[in-house]
Amino acid sequence: MAEPKRRRAAAPAAPALAEDAAPGAPAVLHISSRNYSSWSMRGFLLCRMAGIPFTVRTVDPEDPGARAELLLQSSSILLPCLSDAGAELWDTLAIAEYLNERYPERQMMPAERLARARCRAISGEMHAGFAALRSTLPLNLRAHIPDFTIWSAARADIDRILKLWRDCLAEWGGPWLFGAAPSVADAMFAPVVCRFRTYDVALDGPCEAYARIILAWAPVQEWMEAALREPEPGIAELDLDAEF
């Protein structure tokens, strides 16, 4: 099956979006796009969970690294990149572990040993897997595409993700994956919830309840509101054409 074509509808250039300035902030999070980049979204949510003051800087979409990431053509994801106290971290799980170690009081990982191990396991699976989901249901927070055709490889990814959610919710009681508070795993899966809404993926009761928790999460709301204000990158292939 061919990868869906992504193109940008012709439109006047929008004014530049003001950065999320935090005067005197010691940390800077470099991102590619709020609307299209699931990895940038994860980095932002992790920084919000850590409670650190930080500034968001959007890399020019014409930058080769940002362009490759947005077109799902990058062999190595270099954005988001967190610059903090001499650290330069461009891997999302590395950002998560760094922030968890530096700010243990924020409890970004579950306190209980088995829950913490499972959190790392499913976060790693999200980080490394689900290629069919990524390529055929790319993140697009502005879009809603009902009756989207989901092919077998992406369906298998979706089924696996929903099983992970159901197992965690059943074992740790919800409403988050590991109990009463959000964890690194919730930040890792939040863009997947957004994908499911964009492509009208049907969810069962527990997974639907979890999706609503994620969408109501204040950092997710903040990110999505900013995505709606973001100017469209000048990359001809970017906007999604679902007719394939």
N, C-alpha and C positions, 0 to 999 in steps of 0.2 A: 504494500500500500504506500502511495506517495505521501510524503509529509505535507500537511496543509500549507497552502501558500499564505504568506503574511505580507500584506501590503498596506501602505498608508494612503488613505483617501486624501485627495487633493484638498487643501485648506490653507487659508492665509496663515502665515507664521504667527504663533502666539507670543505674547511678551514673555520674557524670561521670568521664571518663578523665583521669588525671593527665597534664599536659603533659610533653613531653620536656625537662625543665629542664636547663639548662647554666649554672650560676651564673657570672655575670660575662660571659656571652657577648655580644659586640658586635653580633651579627646576630640578627634575628628573622624566621622564615618563617611567614607567615600562610597557613593552608590552610582548605579547606571541609570535606572528608571524606577519610579514608583509604580507606574501602571503595568509594566511588562516584566520586571525583574523579581522573581520569587526569592532569589538569594539576597538581594538588597533588602527586601522586606524582612527576611529572617534576621539579618544583621541589626536592623533597626529595632525589632522587637526584643532582641537579646539585650541591646543597650538600654532600652526602656526598663526591662526587667531588672537590670543591675542598678538602676537608679542613678547613673552617672550623668553629669552635665556633658553634653557633646554637641557639636555642630555637624549638620549634614551638608556635604558638598557633592553636587551632582557632576559627574565626569561628562565632558562633552561627548554626545552620542557619536560623533565622527571619530573619536579616539578609536584606534583599531581594536583594543581590548574590549571596550564597552560595546562596540558594534558587533563583534563576534559573539559576545555573551547574549546580547539582545536577540540576535538571529539564531540562537541555539547552535552556533558553529564553533564555539570555543572548546578546545581540548582541555583547558585548565581555567577554572573560574577564578579570576583575580579581583572581582568586585562582589560583595562589598569588601572594603579594606578599612580596618580600624587602626588608627594611629593614636596611641595613648601611652604616656610616660616612657617613651623610647621604644615601645613595641610597635611593630608593623605586622598586622595579622590580616591575611587575605583569604583564609579558609574559615567557613562558617562554624564548623565544630571547634576549631582552634579559638575563635572568638568566644564561643560558649564556655569552653574550659577555662580560658584566661579570666573571663569575667567572674565565673563561679569561684575560682581560686582567689581572686583579688577582693571580691566582695562576698565572703561566705555568709554574712548576715542576711543577704538577700535570698538565700535558699533557692537558687535557681535549679539545683538538683534535689531530688527527694532525699529526705533525711534517712529513711530506712534503707538498709543495704541492698535488699533484693529489688526494691523499687528503683533505687539508683542505678543498679546494673541493667534493669530492663529499660530504663529511660535512655541510657547510653546506647543500648542495643538497637532500639527502634529509631533513635535519632540518627545513628550510623546507617541504618537501612534506608532511611529517607535521604540521607546525604549522598549515598552511593548508588541507589537503585531507582526503579520505576522509570526507566528510559522511555518506554512507550507512552506513558502518561505525560511526561515532559514534552515529547515531540508532537503528540497529536492533540493535546489539550493545553497549549501554552497559556501562561498567565495573561489575562487582559481584564483588568478590574472595571473598565468602562463598558464592557460588552455583556450582553445576555443573549444566549443562543439556545432557545428551546428546541427540542426534538433533534438534538445533535446526534449524529451517528457515531457510536463508540464501537470500534473494532475490537477483535478478540484480545489482542496483546494489551491494549489499554484497559480493557475490561478485567483482565487478569490482575493488572496492577491495582485497579480500584478495589477488587474483591480482597486482595491482600491487605490493603490499607484499612479497609473497613473491619477486617478481622482483627488487626492490631488494635484499632480503637475499641472494638467491643470487648476484647480480652482485658485491656487495661481498665476500662470503665467498670467491668464486672468485678475485677480483682481488687481495685483500689477505691471503688465506690463513687467515682465522679465527684463533682461535675467535670473536673479536668481529668486528664489522662491518669494522673497519679494522686488523685484525691482533691482536697479542698482548695489548693492553690495551683497556679500555672507553673510549669516547669520548662526546661529547655525543649523537651519533646513537643509541647504545645506550640512553641515558637517555630519549630521545624515543620509542623504539619499545618500551621495557619494558612500558608499560601495554597495548600491543597484544598482546604475548605473553600477558599475563594474560587479556585478552579471549578470545584463541583457546582458552585452557584452559577458561574458563568455558563457552563455547559449543561445545566439543568439535570445533574446526576441525582437520581432518586436515592434517598437514604432511609434506612429503617429507623425505628423510634429512638434507640439509644444514640445512634450516630447523628440523627437530626438534632437531638437535644444538645449534643456536643458541638455540632456546627454552629448552633445559635449562640452558645457560650463564647465560642471563638469570635464570631462576628460582632458580638456586643462588647468584647474586650476593648478597653479604652485605647491602648496603643494600636490595635488593628483599626479602630474607627479613625484615629488620627492619621494613620498611614493612608487609608482609603480616601479620606477627605482631601488630603494633599495630592493624591494621584489624580483626582478629578480636576484639580487646578493646574496640573503639570502640562506644559506645552508638548505637543506631539513631536517626537524626534524626527528629524529630517532624513529618515531611512525608508526608501521606497518599499521595501519588502515587509515592513513591520506590522501593519494592521492585519488582523486575521480575516481571511476569506474562508468561510466554513463550507462553501459549496464545492466539495471535491468528492 
